[in-house]
Amino acid sequence: MASVKFACVVVMLMVVVGAHSAEGMTCGQVQGNLAQCIGFLQNGGIVPPACCNGVKNILNSARTTADRRGICSCLKSAAGAVRGLNPSNAQALPGKCGVNIPWKISSSTNCNTIN
C-alpha cells in the first residue's frame, strides 16, 4: 500500500513540479531514487542497500547551489506528502547511509538558504 501511495506522490510531483530539475535530475527522479526508503522512513529498522544507493545518487547530482536547492525542494515536497513519515527517521537516513546532507529533510526546510 505504501508503494502505491508513494507512486501517486511521485506522479503528483512530476505534474506539479514538471520541468523543475537539478542538474538533469527531476523531482520524479529524486523520488524514484528514494522509493526503496519508504519503509524505513515510515517505520525505521534496517535501511535497504538500494535506498542508500538512491540517496548517494541524489547527492552525487547535487554539484551546484541550484542543484542542492532543487533537490531540497523535491525532498521537502515529498516529506510533506508521504503519509506516516517519521521525521526522526528522515533525519537519520543520511547518517545510516554514511553520507552527509547539509540540510534538514523536512517539510519546513527553507531551501533558499542552502548554498
MOPAC internal coordinates of N, CA, C and O (Angstrom, degrees):
PM7 1SCF
backbone

  N    0.0000 0     0.00 0     0.00 0    0    0    0
  C    1.4443 1     0.00 0     0.00 0    1    0    0
  C    1.5259 1   110.46 1     0.00 0    2    1    0
  O    1.2310 1   120.23 1   139.00 1    3    2    1
  N    1.3373 1   117.16 1   -41.00 1    3    2    1
  C    1.4636 1   120.41 1  -179.47 1    5    3    2
  C    1.5199 1   110.85 1   -62.60 1    6    5    3
  O    1.2310 1   120.24 1   143.02 1    7    6    5
  N    1.3423 1   117.15 1   -36.98 1    7    6    5
  C    1.4638 1   118.73 1  -178.96 1    9    7    6
  C    1.5252 1   110.97 1   -68.79 1   10    9    7
  O    1.2310 1   119.87 1   147.47 1   11   10    9
  N    1.3264 1   117.85 1   -32.53 1   11   10    9
  C    1.4613 1   120.84 1   177.04 1   13   11   10
  C    1.5247 1   109.40 1   -67.60 1   14   13   11
  O    1.2310 1   120.49 1   136.24 1   15   14   13
  N    1.3493 1   116.67 1   -43.76 1   15   14   13
  C    1.4600 1   120.36 1   178.01 1   17   15   14
  C    1.5198 1   110.22 1   -62.55 1   18   17   15
  O    1.2310 1   120.43 1   138.39 1   19   18   17
  N    1.3264 1   116.79 1   -41.61 1   19   18   17
  C    1.4532 1   120.32 1  -179.49 1   21   19   18
  C    1.5209 1   110.17 1   -64.50 1   22   21   19
  O    1.2310 1   120.39 1   138.70 1   23   22   21
  N    1.3175 1   116.87 1   -41.30 1   23   22   21
  C    1.4615 1   120.19 1   178.76 1   25   23   22
  C    1.5249 1   110.11 1   -61.08 1   26   25   23
  O    1.2310 1   120.34 1   141.25 1   27   26   25
  N    1.3270 1   116.96 1   -38.75 1   27   26   25
  C    1.4651 1   120.35 1   177.40 1   29   27   26
  C    1.5192 1   110.82 1   -64.32 1   30   29   27
  O    1.2310 1   120.56 1   139.15 1   31   30   29
  N    1.3460 1   116.53 1   -40.85 1   31   30   29
  C    1.4613 1   120.65 1   177.88 1   33   31   30
  C    1.5211 1   109.77 1   -61.70 1   34   33   31
  O    1.2310 1   120.40 1   136.24 1   35   34   33
  N    1.3319 1   116.83 1   -43.76 1   35   34   33
  C    1.4628 1   121.22 1   179.90 1   37   35   34
  C    1.5189 1   110.06 1   -59.99 1   38   37   35
  O    1.2310 1   120.33 1   133.19 1   39   38   37
  N    1.3166 1   116.98 1   -46.81 1   39   38   37
  C    1.4642 1   120.69 1  -179.52 1   41   39   38
  C    1.5249 1   110.13 1   -63.02 1   42   41   39
  O    1.2310 1   120.26 1   136.55 1   43   42   41
  N    1.3465 1   117.11 1   -43.45 1   43   42   41
  C    1.4596 1   120.00 1   179.01 1   45   43   42
  C    1.5243 1   110.83 1   -61.06 1   46   45   43
  O    1.2310 1   120.41 1   135.89 1   47   46   45
  N    1.3147 1   116.83 1   -44.11 1   47   46   45
  C    1.4612 1   119.96 1  -179.69 1   49   47   46
  C    1.5214 1   111.14 1   -65.02 1   50   49   47
  O    1.2310 1   120.39 1   142.28 1   51   50   49
  N    1.3168 1   116.85 1   -37.72 1   51   50   49
  C    1.4588 1   119.75 1   179.65 1   53   51   50
  C    1.5240 1   109.94 1   -64.69 1   54   53   51
  O    1.2310 1   120.39 1   142.26 1   55   54   53
  N    1.3281 1   116.86 1   -37.74 1   55   54   53
  C    1.4610 1   120.45 1   179.95 1   57   55   54
  C    1.5244 1   110.11 1   -73.48 1   58   57   55
  O    1.2310 1   120.15 1   133.09 1   59   58   57
  N    1.3424 1   117.33 1   -46.91 1   59   58   57
  C    1.4602 1   121.51 1  -176.75 1   61   59   58
  C    1.5166 1   111.51 1   -69.39 1   62   61   59
  O    1.2310 1   120.54 1   133.37 1   63   62   61
  N    1.3282 1   116.57 1   -46.63 1   63   62   61
  C    1.4550 1   120.38 1  -175.15 1   65   63   62
  C    1.5175 1   110.47 1   -87.51 1   66   65   63
  O    1.2310 1   120.25 1   150.14 1   67   66   65
  N    1.3119 1   117.13 1   -29.86 1   67   66   65
  C    1.4539 1   123.23 1   173.16 1   69   67   66
  C    1.5073 1   115.16 1    48.99 1   70   69   67
  O    1.2310 1   120.53 1    76.19 1   71   70   69
  N    1.3197 1   116.60 1  -103.81 1   71   70   69
  C    1.4611 1   121.46 1  -171.90 1   73   71   70
  C    1.5201 1   113.57 1   -78.12 1   74   73   71
  O    1.2310 1   119.74 1   172.80 1   75   74   73
  N    1.3320 1   118.09 1    -7.20 1   75   74   73
  C    1.4614 1   118.96 1  -179.07 1   77   75   74
  C    1.5153 1   109.84 1   -63.88 1   78   77   75
  O    1.2310 1   120.83 1   -52.45 1   79   78   77
  N    1.3120 1   116.02 1   127.55 1   79   78   77
  C    1.4537 1   119.61 1   178.43 1   81   79   78
  C    1.5085 1   110.11 1  -142.16 1   82   81   79
  O    1.2310 1   121.33 1   -19.14 1   83   82   81
  N    1.3190 1   115.06 1   160.86 1   83   82   81
  C    1.4554 1   122.15 1   178.30 1   85   83   82
  C    1.5152 1   106.48 1  -123.84 1   86   85   83
  O    1.2310 1   120.73 1   -75.68 1   87   86   85
  N    1.3361 1   116.21 1   104.32 1   87   86   85
  C    1.4708 1   121.59 1  -179.24 1   89   87   86
  C    1.5208 1   109.90 1    49.19 1   90   89   87
  O    1.2310 1   121.05 1  -131.84 1   91   90   89
  N    1.3259 1   115.60 1    48.16 1   91   90   89
  C    1.4449 1   119.72 1   178.19 1   93   91   90
  C    1.5235 1   113.84 1    84.88 1   94   93   91
  O    1.2310 1   119.64 1   174.36 1   95   94   93
  N    1.3342 1   118.30 1    -5.64 1   95   94   93
  C    1.4632 1   120.94 1  -179.71 1   97   95   94
  C    1.5224 1   108.27 1  -100.87 1   98   97   95
  O    1.2310 1   120.89 1   -64.87 1   99   98   97
  N    1.3265 1   115.90 1   115.13 1   99   98   97
  C    1.4579 1   121.01 1   178.67 1  101   99   98
  C    1.5144 1   109.62 1   -81.03 1  102  101   99
  O    1.2310 1   121.16 1   -12.25 1  103  102  101
  N    1.3297 1   115.39 1   167.75 1  103  102  101
  C    1.4650 1   118.85 1   175.94 1  105  103  102
  C    1.5322 1   110.75 1   -61.20 1  106  105  103
  O    1.2310 1   120.64 1   144.78 1  107  106  105
  N    1.3128 1   116.38 1   -35.22 1  107  106  105
  C    1.4668 1   119.18 1   176.47 1  109  107  106
  C    1.5176 1   111.78 1   -60.90 1  110  109  107
  O    1.2310 1   120.65 1   141.37 1  111  110  109
  N    1.3295 1   116.36 1   -38.63 1  111  110  109
  C    1.4656 1   119.91 1   178.19 1  113  111  110
  C    1.5222 1   111.21 1   -70.50 1  114  113  111
  O    1.2310 1   120.52 1   140.97 1  115  114  113
  N    1.3289 1   116.62 1   -39.03 1  115  114  113
  C    1.4666 1   119.80 1   176.36 1  117  115  114
  C    1.5255 1   108.82 1   -59.66 1  118  117  115
  O    1.2310 1   120.49 1   131.26 1  119  118  117
  N    1.3212 1   116.67 1   -48.74 1  119  118  117
  C    1.4609 1   121.02 1  -179.39 1  121  119  118
  C    1.5339 1   111.28 1   -63.32 1  122  121  119
  O    1.2310 1   120.94 1   139.51 1  123  122  121
  N    1.3298 1   115.80 1   -40.49 1  123  122  121
  C    1.4665 1   119.47 1   177.94 1  125  123  122
  C    1.5170 1   112.18 1   -61.50 1  126  125  123
  O    1.2310 1   120.78 1   142.20 1  127  126  125
  N    1.3326 1   116.11 1   -37.80 1  127  126  125
  C    1.4639 1   120.19 1   178.07 1  129  127  126
  C    1.5224 1   111.72 1   -66.44 1  130  129  127
  O    1.2310 1   120.30 1   156.63 1  131  130  129
  N    1.3282 1   117.03 1   -23.37 1  131  130  129
  C    1.4633 1   120.57 1  -178.91 1  133  131  130
  C    1.5316 1   113.78 1  -100.56 1  134  133  131
  O    1.2310 1   120.26 1  -177.75 1  135  134  133
  N    1.3244 1   117.10 1     2.25 1  135  134  133
  C    1.4698 1   120.22 1  -176.64 1  137  135  134
  C    1.5263 1   112.54 1   -55.60 1  138  137  135
  O    1.2310 1   120.24 1   142.15 1  139  138  137
  N    1.3091 1   117.15 1   -37.85 1  139  138  137
  C    1.4707 1   120.45 1  -178.38 1  141  139  138
  C    1.5292 1   112.36 1   -76.00 1  142  141  139
  O    1.2310 1   120.15 1   176.35 1  143  142  141
  N    1.3291 1   117.33 1    -3.65 1  143  142  141
  C    1.4718 1   121.92 1  -177.87 1  145  143  142
  C    1.5270 1   112.58 1   -94.09 1  146  145  143
  O    1.2310 1   119.72 1   168.24 1  147  146  145
  N    1.3197 1   118.14 1   -11.76 1  147  146  145
  C    1.4613 1   121.37 1  -172.78 1  149  147  146
  C    1.5267 1   112.58 1   -54.65 1  150  149  147
  O    1.2310 1   119.71 1   134.18 1  151  150  149
  N    1.3098 1   118.16 1   -45.82 1  151  150  149
  C    1.4670 1   120.72 1  -179.97 1  153  151  150
  C    1.5153 1   111.78 1   -57.89 1  154  153  151
  O    1.2310 1   120.31 1   134.53 1  155  154  153
  N    1.3282 1   117.01 1   -45.47 1  155  154  153
  C    1.4597 1   120.41 1   178.88 1  157  155  154
  C    1.5256 1   110.57 1   -66.47 1  158  157  155
  O    1.2310 1   120.12 1   136.62 1  159  158  157
  N    1.3207 1   117.38 1   -43.38 1  159  158  157
  C    1.4596 1   120.64 1  -177.29 1  161  159  158
  C    1.5265 1   112.10 1   -62.88 1  162  161  159
  O    1.2310 1   120.41 1   149.17 1  163  162  161
  N    1.3066 1   116.82 1   -30.83 1  163  162  161
  C    1.4594 1   120.23 1   179.50 1  165  163  162
  C    1.5274 1   112.57 1   -89.17 1  166  165  163
  O    1.2310 1   120.32 1   140.24 1  167  166  165
  N    1.3317 1   116.99 1   -39.76 1  167  166  165
  C    1.4594 1   120.16 1  -169.00 1  169  167  166
  C    1.5187 1   115.73 1  -120.01 1  170  169  167
  O    1.2310 1   119.56 1   171.32 1  171  170  169
  N    1.3369 1   118.44 1    -8.68 1  171  170  169
  C    1.4643 1   120.67 1  -176.69 1  173  171  170
  C    1.5139 1   110.38 1    76.63 1  174  173  171
  O    1.2310 1   120.72 1    22.29 1  175  174  173
  N    1.3240 1   116.22 1  -157.71 1  175  174  173
  C    1.4622 1   121.11 1   179.92 1  177  175  174
  C    1.5118 1   111.68 1    93.33 1  178  177  175
  O    1.2310 1   120.99 1    31.88 1  179  178  177
  N    1.3175 1   115.71 1  -148.12 1  179  178  177
  C    1.4595 1   122.62 1  -178.10 1  181  179  178
  C    1.5336 1   109.26 1   -82.53 1  182  181  179
  O    1.2310 1   120.99 1   -44.52 1  183  182  181
  N    1.3294 1   115.71 1   135.48 1  183  182  181
  C    1.4680 1   120.32 1   176.55 1  185  183  182
  C    1.5262 1   108.13 1   -86.78 1  186  185  183
  O    1.2310 1   119.70 1   -58.20 1  187  186  185
  N    1.3359 1   118.17 1   121.80 1  187  186  185
  C    1.4651 1   120.03 1   179.48 1  189  187  186
  C    1.5331 1   111.69 1   -63.96 1  190  189  187
  O    1.2310 1   119.97 1   -37.11 1  191  190  189
  N    1.3301 1   117.67 1   142.89 1  191  190  189
  C    1.4701 1   120.32 1   177.36 1  193  191  190
  C    1.5330 1   112.82 1   -54.33 1  194  193  191
  O    1.2310 1   119.82 1   143.96 1  195  194  193
  N    1.3341 1   117.94 1   -36.04 1  195  194  193
  C    1.4655 1   120.60 1   179.23 1  197  195  194
  C    1.5260 1   111.14 1   -63.60 1  198  197  195
  O    1.2310 1   120.35 1   147.23 1  199  198  197
  N    1.3073 1   116.94 1   -32.77 1  199  198  197
  C    1.4630 1   121.63 1   176.56 1  201  199  198
  C    1.5254 1   109.44 1   -64.62 1  202  201  199
  O    1.2310 1   120.47 1   130.30 1  203  202  201
  N    1.3314 1   116.71 1   -49.70 1  203  202  201
  C    1.4720 1   120.26 1   179.96 1  205  203  202
  C    1.5282 1   111.37 1   -62.75 1  206  205  203
  O    1.2310 1   120.14 1   143.94 1  207  206  205
  N    1.3145 1   117.34 1   -36.06 1  207  206  205
  C    1.4726 1   119.88 1   176.24 1  209  207  206
  C    1.5230 1   110.07 1   -61.58 1  210  209  207
  O    1.2310 1   120.60 1   139.56 1  211  210  209
  N    1.3268 1   116.45 1   -40.44 1  211  210  209
  C    1.4601 1   120.64 1   178.29 1  213  211  210
  C    1.5180 1   111.85 1   -65.40 1  214  213  211
  O    1.2310 1   120.35 1   137.19 1  215  214  213
  N    1.3362 1   116.93 1   -42.81 1  215  214  213
  C    1.4696 1   121.35 1   177.87 1  217  215  214
  C    1.5285 1   109.54 1   -60.11 1  218  217  215
  O    1.2310 1   120.41 1   135.90 1  219  218  217
  N    1.3188 1   116.82 1   -44.10 1  219  218  217
  C    1.4687 1   121.06 1  -179.65 1  221  219  218
  C    1.5307 1   111.13 1   -66.20 1  222  221  219
  O    1.2310 1   119.90 1   142.04 1  223  222  221
  N    1.3328 1   117.79 1   -37.96 1  223  222  221
  C    1.4705 1   121.11 1   176.80 1  225  223  222
  C    1.5246 1   110.74 1   -60.44 1  226  225  223
  O    1.2310 1   121.18 1   137.00 1  227  226  225
  N    1.3140 1   115.35 1   -43.00 1  227  226  225
  C    1.4602 1   120.14 1  -179.94 1  229  227  226
  C    1.5248 1   109.96 1   -63.30 1  230  229  227
  O    1.2310 1   120.40 1   132.10 1  231  230  229
  N    1.3185 1   116.85 1   -47.90 1  231  230  229
  C    1.4652 1   119.91 1  -178.89 1  233  231  230
  C    1.5184 1   112.02 1   -64.13 1  234  233  231
  O    1.2310 1   120.19 1   144.17 1  235  234  233
  N    1.3085 1   117.24 1   -35.83 1  235  234  233
  C    1.4639 1   120.35 1   178.83 1  237  235  234
  C    1.5298 1   112.03 1   -65.37 1  238  237  235
  O    1.2310 1   120.26 1   157.24 1  239  238  237
  N    1.3237 1   117.12 1   -22.76 1  239  238  237
  C    1.4589 1   120.00 1   179.68 1  241  239  238
  C    1.5287 1   112.00 1   -89.63 1  242  241  239
  O    1.2310 1   120.20 1   174.15 1  243  242  241
  N    1.3330 1   117.23 1    -5.85 1  243  242  241
  C    1.4683 1   121.69 1  -176.90 1  245  243  242
  C    1.5177 1   110.34 1   -91.98 1  246  245  243
  O    1.2310 1   120.49 1  -106.73 1  247  246  245
  N    1.3345 1   116.67 1    73.27 1  247  246  245
  C    1.4673 1   121.50 1  -174.15 1  249  247  246
  C    1.5184 1   113.61 1   -91.04 1  250  249  247
  O    1.2310 1   120.04 1   152.25 1  251  250  249
  N    1.3150 1   117.53 1   -27.75 1  251  250  249
  C    1.4643 1   120.95 1  -176.67 1  253  251  250
  C    1.5235 1   109.71 1  -122.18 1  254  253  251
  O    1.2310 1   120.94 1   -10.87 1  255  254  253
  N    1.3328 1   115.81 1   169.13 1  255  254  253
  C    1.4659 1   120.05 1   176.22 1  257  255  254
  C    1.5224 1   110.54 1   -58.42 1  258  257  255
  O    1.2310 1   120.41 1   137.38 1  259  258  257
  N    1.3268 1   116.82 1   -42.62 1  259  258  257
  C    1.4714 1   120.54 1   179.20 1  261  259  258
  C    1.5263 1   110.93 1   -61.89 1  262  261  259
  O    1.2310 1   120.32 1   139.92 1  263  262  261
  N    1.3349 1   116.99 1   -40.08 1  263  262  261
  C    1.4667 1   120.74 1   177.53 1  265  263  262
  C    1.5215 1   110.26 1   -60.56 1  266  265  263
  O    1.2310 1   120.90 1   130.48 1  267  266  265
  N    1.3494 1   115.89 1   -49.52 1  267  266  265
  C    1.4622 1   120.58 1  -177.23 1  269  267  266
  C    1.5228 1   111.40 1   -63.19 1  270  269  267
  O    1.2310 1   120.45 1   139.72 1  271  270  269
  N    1.3190 1   116.75 1   -40.28 1  271  270  269
  C    1.4657 1   119.96 1   178.66 1  273  271  270
  C    1.5264 1   111.11 1   -66.72 1  274  273  271
  O    1.2310 1   120.24 1   139.93 1  275  274  273
  N    1.3275 1   117.14 1   -40.07 1  275  274  273
  C    1.4619 1   120.46 1   177.86 1  277  275  274
  C    1.5165 1   111.92 1   -63.88 1  278  277  275
  O    1.2310 1   120.89 1   135.67 1  279  278  277
  N    1.3226 1   115.91 1   -44.33 1  279  278  277
  C    1.4703 1   120.19 1   178.87 1  281  279  278
  C    1.5190 1   109.52 1   -65.36 1  282  281  279
  O    1.2310 1   120.13 1   137.81 1  283  282  281
  N    1.3263 1   117.36 1   -42.19 1  283  282  281
  C    1.4602 1   121.17 1   177.01 1  285  283  282
  C    1.5264 1   110.53 1   -56.60 1  286  285  283
  O    1.2310 1   120.42 1   134.26 1  287  286  285
  N    1.3270 1   116.81 1   -45.74 1  287  286  285
  C    1.4694 1   120.52 1   179.79 1  289  287  286
  C    1.5248 1   111.25 1   -61.15 1  290  289  287
  O    1.2310 1   120.66 1   139.12 1  291  290  289
  N    1.3216 1   116.35 1   -40.88 1  291  290  289
  C    1.4683 1   120.47 1   177.92 1  293  291  290
  C    1.5316 1   110.47 1   -63.57 1  294  293  291
  O    1.2310 1   120.62 1   134.17 1  295  294  293
  N    1.3384 1   116.41 1   -45.83 1  295  294  293
  C    1.4673 1   120.62 1  -179.84 1  297  295  294
  C    1.5235 1   110.57 1   -64.93 1  298  297  295
  O    1.2310 1   120.52 1   140.36 1  299  298  297
  N    1.3116 1   116.61 1   -39.64 1  299  298  297
  C    1.4613 1   121.29 1   179.40 1  301  299  298
  C    1.5265 1   110.45 1   -61.83 1  302  301  299
  O    1.2310 1   120.61 1   134.49 1  303  302  301
  N    1.3209 1   116.43 1   -45.51 1  303  302  301
  C    1.4647 1   120.38 1   178.52 1  305  303  302
  C    1.5247 1   111.15 1   -61.27 1  306  305  303
  O    1.2310 1   121.13 1   136.44 1  307  306  305
  N    1.3128 1   115.44 1   -43.56 1  307  306  305
  C    1.4680 1   119.64 1  -179.89 1  309  307  306
  C    1.5134 1   111.15 1   -65.75 1  310  309  307
  O    1.2310 1   120.27 1   138.45 1  311  310  309
  N    1.3464 1   117.09 1   -41.55 1  311  310  309
  C    1.4624 1   120.61 1  -179.43 1  313  311  310
  C    1.5209 1   110.68 1   -60.28 1  314  313  311
  O    1.2310 1   120.42 1   144.60 1  315  314  313
  N    1.3293 1   116.81 1   -35.40 1  315  314  313
  C    1.4540 1   120.42 1   178.90 1  317  315  314
  C    1.5119 1   113.91 1   -78.89 1  318  317  315
  O    1.2310 1   120.17 1   161.67 1  319  318  317
  N    1.3243 1   117.27 1   -18.33 1  319  318  317
  C    1.4634 1   121.01 1  -174.28 1  321  319  318
  C    1.5232 1   114.27 1  -101.14 1  322  321  319
  O    1.2310 1   119.91 1   158.63 1  323  322  321
  N    1.3199 1   117.78 1   -21.37 1  323  322  321
  C    1.4677 1   119.81 1  -176.83 1  325  323  322
  C    1.5258 1   109.71 1   -80.75 1  326  325  323
  O    1.2310 1   120.82 1   -64.33 1  327  326  325
  N    1.3116 1   116.04 1   115.67 1  327  326  325
  C    1.4582 1   121.75 1  -179.98 1  329  327  326
  C    1.5234 1   109.45 1   -68.14 1  330  329  327
  O    1.2310 1   120.95 1   -46.57 1  331  330  329
  N    1.3326 1   115.79 1   133.43 1  331  330  329
  C    1.4560 1   120.51 1   176.43 1  333  331  330
  C    1.5193 1   113.97 1    81.72 1  334  333  331
  O    1.2310 1   119.93 1  -168.69 1  335  334  333
  N    1.3246 1   117.73 1    11.31 1  335  334  333
  C    1.4619 1   120.62 1   178.58 1  337  335  334
  C    1.5246 1   109.18 1   -64.79 1  338  337  335
  O    1.2310 1   120.59 1   -51.62 1  339  338  337
  N    1.3165 1   116.48 1   128.38 1  339  338  337
  C    1.4571 1   121.95 1   177.12 1  341  339  338
  C    1.5259 1   107.42 1   -93.23 1  342  341  339
  O    1.2310 1   119.62 1   -67.00 1  343  342  341
  N    1.3453 1   118.33 1   113.00 1  343  342  341
  C    1.4612 1   120.75 1  -177.13 1  345  343  342
  C    1.5360 1   113.45 1   -56.50 1  346  345  343
  O    1.2310 1   120.08 1   145.51 1  347  346  345
  N    1.3059 1   117.45 1   -34.49 1  347  346  345
  C    1.4747 1   120.53 1   178.60 1  349  347  346
  C    1.5199 1   110.92 1   -65.63 1  350  349  347
  O    1.2310 1   120.34 1   141.32 1  351  350  349
  N    1.3221 1   116.96 1   -38.68 1  351  350  349
  C    1.4645 1   120.37 1   178.03 1  353  351  350
  C    1.5233 1   110.76 1   -67.41 1  354  353  351
  O    1.2310 1   120.49 1   141.17 1  355  354  353
  N    1.3528 1   116.67 1   -38.83 1  355  354  353
  C    1.4683 1   120.38 1   178.29 1  357  355  354
  C    1.5213 1   110.00 1   -62.38 1  358  357  355
  O    1.2310 1   120.31 1   138.54 1  359  358  357
  N    1.3260 1   117.01 1   -41.46 1  359  358  357
  C    1.4596 1   121.04 1   179.26 1  361  359  358
  C    1.5216 1   111.87 1   -67.28 1  362  361  359
  O    1.2310 1   120.43 1   146.22 1  363  362  361
  N    1.3247 1   116.78 1   -33.78 1  363  362  361
  C    1.4649 1   121.46 1  -177.22 1  365  363  362
  C    1.5252 1   113.35 1   -79.62 1  366  365  363
  O    1.2310 1   120.15 1   159.14 1  367  366  365
  N    1.3267 1   117.33 1   -20.86 1  367  366  365
  C    1.4651 1   120.94 1  -173.16 1  369  367  366
  C    1.5237 1   114.42 1   -54.90 1  370  369  367
  O    1.2310 1   118.65 1   129.24 1  371  370  369
  N    1.3273 1   120.18 1   -50.76 1  371  370  369
  C    1.4746 1   118.47 1  -178.96 1  373  371  370
  C    1.5326 1   112.32 1   -57.20 1  374  373  371
  O    1.2310 1   120.05 1   134.54 1  375  374  373
  N    1.3151 1   117.51 1   -45.46 1  375  374  373
  C    1.4642 1   121.39 1   179.72 1  377  375  374
  C    1.5181 1   112.04 1   -62.46 1  378  377  375
  O    1.2310 1   120.35 1   141.20 1  379  378  377
  N    1.3273 1   116.93 1   -38.80 1  379  378  377
  C    1.4697 1   121.05 1   178.64 1  381  379  378
  C    1.5244 1   110.91 1   -64.58 1  382  381  379
  O    1.2310 1   121.08 1   153.30 1  383  382  381
  N    1.3473 1   115.53 1   -26.70 1  383  382  381
  C    1.4658 1   120.60 1   179.06 1  385  383  382
  C    1.5276 1   112.07 1   -94.92 1  386  385  383
  O    1.2310 1   120.41 1  -178.65 1  387  386  385
  N    1.3220 1   116.82 1     1.35 1  387  386  385
  C    1.4582 1   120.55 1   177.47 1  389  387  386
  C    1.5187 1   114.72 1    74.89 1  390  389  387
  O    1.2310 1   120.49 1  -152.82 1  391  390  389
  N    1.3384 1   116.67 1    27.18 1  391  390  389
  C    1.4624 1   120.93 1   178.87 1  393  391  390
  C    1.5273 1   109.64 1  -128.91 1  394  393  391
  O    1.2310 1   120.98 1   -14.35 1  395  394  393
  N    1.3216 1   115.74 1   165.65 1  395  394  393
  C    1.4484 1   121.60 1   178.91 1  397  395  394
  C    1.5234 1   109.16 1  -120.02 1  398  397  395
  O    1.2310 1   120.78 1   -56.76 1  399  398  397
  N    1.3214 1   116.11 1   123.24 1  399  398  397
  C    1.4566 1   121.53 1   173.24 1  401  399  398
  C    1.5265 1   105.29 1  -106.42 1  402  401  399
  O    1.2310 1   120.28 1   -58.10 1  403  402  401
  N    1.3292 1   117.07 1   121.90 1  403  402  401
  C    1.4640 1   120.28 1  -172.84 1  405  403  402
  C    1.5340 1   115.32 1   -78.21 1  406  405  403
  O    1.2310 1   119.93 1  -155.08 1  407  406  405
  N    1.3236 1   117.74 1    24.92 1  407  406  405
  C    1.4529 1   120.77 1   174.52 1  409  407  406
  C    1.5143 1   108.27 1  -150.06 1  410  409  407
  O    1.2310 1   121.25 1   -17.42 1  411  410  409
  N    1.3218 1   115.21 1   162.58 1  411  410  409
  C    1.4508 1   122.56 1  -179.75 1  413  411  410
  C    1.5318 1   109.44 1   -78.62 1  414  413  411
  O    1.2310 1   120.29 1   -48.63 1  415  414  413
  N    1.3225 1   117.04 1   131.37 1  415  414  413
  C    1.4669 1   120.81 1   175.44 1  417  415  414
  C    1.5250 1   106.46 1   -85.01 1  418  417  415
  O    1.2310 1   121.38 1   -79.97 1  419  418  417
  N    1.3147 1   114.96 1   100.03 1  419  418  417
  C    1.4603 1   120.25 1  -174.36 1  421  419  418
  C    1.5335 1   108.96 1  -158.90 1  422  421  419
  O    1.2310 1   120.90 1   -24.02 1  423  422  421
  N    1.3229 1   115.89 1   155.98 1  423  422  421
  C    1.4589 1   119.97 1   176.92 1  425  423  422
  C    1.5317 1   110.89 1   -73.58 1  426  425  423
  O    1.2310 1   119.88 1   171.86 1  427  426  425
  N    1.3444 1   117.82 1    -8.14 1  427  426  425
  C    1.4662 1   120.70 1   179.84 1  429  427  426
  C    1.5359 1   113.23 1  -103.80 1  430  429  427
  O    1.2310 1   119.81 1  -177.42 1  431  430  429
  N    1.3282 1   117.97 1     2.58 1  431  430  429
  C    1.4611 1   120.84 1  -178.99 1  433  431  430
  C    1.5288 1   111.16 1   -65.62 1  434  433  431
  O    1.2310 1   120.52 1   -44.13 1  435  434  433
  N    1.3371 1   116.61 1   135.87 1  435  434  433
  C    1.4676 1   121.82 1   174.52 1  437  435  434
  C    1.5271 1   107.30 1   -92.12 1  438  437  435
  O    1.2310 1   120.51 1   -82.65 1  439  438  437
  N    1.2988 1   116.63 1    97.35 1  439  438  437
  C    1.4681 1   121.87 1  -175.38 1  441  439  438
  C    1.5228 1   112.89 1   -66.81 1  442  441  439
  O    1.2310 1   119.78 1   159.75 1  443  442  441
  N    1.3226 1   118.03 1   -20.25 1  443  442  441
  C    1.4657 1   120.81 1   179.34 1  445  443  442
  C    1.5184 1   113.06 1   -70.11 1  446  445  443
  O    1.2310 1   120.08 1   166.72 1  447  446  445
  N    1.3316 1   117.45 1   -13.28 1  447  446  445
  C    1.4634 1   120.29 1   179.62 1  449  447  446
  C    1.5262 1   112.49 1   -91.27 1  450  449  447
  O    1.2310 1   120.16 1   178.30 1  451  450  449
  N    1.3186 1   117.29 1    -1.70 1  451  450  449
  C    1.4652 1   121.35 1  -177.75 1  453  451  450
  C    1.5224 1   109.39 1   -82.46 1  454  453  451
  O    1.2310 1   120.96 1   -46.31 1  455  454  453
  N    1.3272 1   115.78 1   133.69 1  455  454  453
  C    1.4789 1   121.43 1   178.37 1  457  455  454
  C    1.5043 1   111.27 1   -98.31 1  458  457  455
  O    1.2310 1   120.10 1   180.00 1  459  458  457

